[in-house]
Amino acid sequence: MPDCNRCGSFVTSNFTRVFGNNESEVYGCHHCMAHANLIDGEAAEPTG
């Protein structure tokens, strides 16, 4: 089951497909990131 790498919340496989990187990883989700940031693609990039 996919999880958010930032907060550990469950995310669906569809969420990782849309908002994640090519390895189906997400570094932000609707629990820990603003919707605008998700749309901008920030969930696909690890934060420093």
Residue frames relative to the residue before (quaternion, step in Angstrom):
aa qw qx qy qz dx dy dz
M 1.0000 0.0000 0.0000 0.0000 0.00 0.00 0.00
P 0.4107 -0.7241 0.4930 0.2529 3.58 -0.83 0.91
D 0.1098 -0.7694 0.6280 0.0394 3.51 -1.17 0.77
C 0.5410 -0.5790 0.4978 0.3525 3.52 -1.29 0.42
N 0.3898 -0.7388 0.5032 0.2213 3.58 -0.80 0.98
R 0.6209 0.5359 -0.3445 0.4567 3.60 1.23 -0.16
C 0.8407 0.1373 -0.0428 0.5220 3.59 0.70 -1.05
G 0.5004 -0.6882 0.4063 0.3328 3.61 1.24 -0.20
S 0.4492 0.6950 -0.4547 0.3294 3.60 1.23 0.06
F 0.5542 -0.5902 0.4741 0.3461 3.55 -1.20 0.59
V 0.0111 -0.7508 0.6602 0.0166 3.54 -1.11 0.78
T 0.5081 -0.6566 0.4589 0.3164 3.57 -1.08 0.61
S 0.6235 -0.5290 0.4105 0.4036 3.55 -1.24 0.33
N 0.6023 0.5395 -0.3570 0.4676 3.61 1.12 -0.57
F 0.6237 0.5302 -0.3394 0.4634 3.60 1.01 -0.76
T 0.6799 0.4725 -0.3021 0.4725 3.62 0.86 -0.87
R 0.6203 0.5434 -0.3437 0.4493 3.59 1.05 -0.67
V 0.7252 0.4343 -0.2376 0.4785 3.57 0.95 -0.89
F 0.8217 0.2753 -0.1092 0.4870 3.59 0.74 -1.05
G 0.6374 0.5693 -0.3277 0.4028 3.61 1.18 -0.31
N 0.6087 -0.5357 0.4335 0.3931 3.51 -1.36 -0.13
N 0.7495 -0.4101 0.2725 0.4426 3.61 -1.25 -0.12
E 0.6725 0.4554 -0.2902 0.5060 3.60 1.26 -0.27
S 0.4797 -0.6950 0.4013 0.3547 3.59 1.31 0.33
E 0.4469 0.6409 -0.4856 0.3921 3.56 0.97 0.91
V 0.1075 -0.7736 0.6197 0.0771 3.56 -1.12 0.69
Y 0.2176 -0.7795 0.5811 0.0856 3.53 -1.06 0.86
G 0.7596 0.1393 -0.1502 0.6172 3.53 1.12 0.80
C 0.0388 -0.7906 0.6111 0.0035 3.56 -1.12 0.67
H 0.7310 -0.4307 0.2920 0.4414 3.57 -1.28 -0.03
H 0.5995 0.5570 -0.3628 0.4457 3.61 1.25 -0.23
C 0.8269 0.2351 -0.0841 0.5039 3.60 0.96 -0.78
M 0.7445 0.3285 -0.1998 0.5458 3.60 1.24 0.02
A 0.5233 -0.6308 0.4742 0.3216 3.56 -1.06 0.74
H 0.6217 -0.5719 0.3948 0.3614 3.56 -1.13 0.73
A 0.6318 0.5413 -0.3334 0.4435 3.59 0.98 -0.80
N 0.6523 0.5062 -0.3142 0.4686 3.59 1.03 -0.74
L 0.6100 0.5346 -0.3473 0.4706 3.58 1.07 -0.69
I 0.6621 0.5103 -0.2963 0.4619 3.57 0.91 -0.95
D 0.6743 0.4959 -0.2847 0.4673 3.60 1.06 -0.74
G 0.5518 -0.6553 0.3714 0.3579 3.61 1.26 -0.02
E 0.3991 0.7542 -0.4531 0.2580 3.59 1.23 0.19
A 0.5859 0.5894 -0.3770 0.4089 3.63 1.18 -0.37
A 0.6417 0.5399 -0.3241 0.4378 3.59 1.20 -0.38
E 0.7148 0.4228 -0.2383 0.5035 3.59 1.26 -0.30
P 0.4356 -0.6836 0.5091 0.2894 3.60 -0.87 0.87
T 0.3630 -0.7208 0.5473 0.2217 3.55 -1.03 0.76
G 0.5102 -0.6823 0.4419 0.2808 3.54 -0.99 0.84
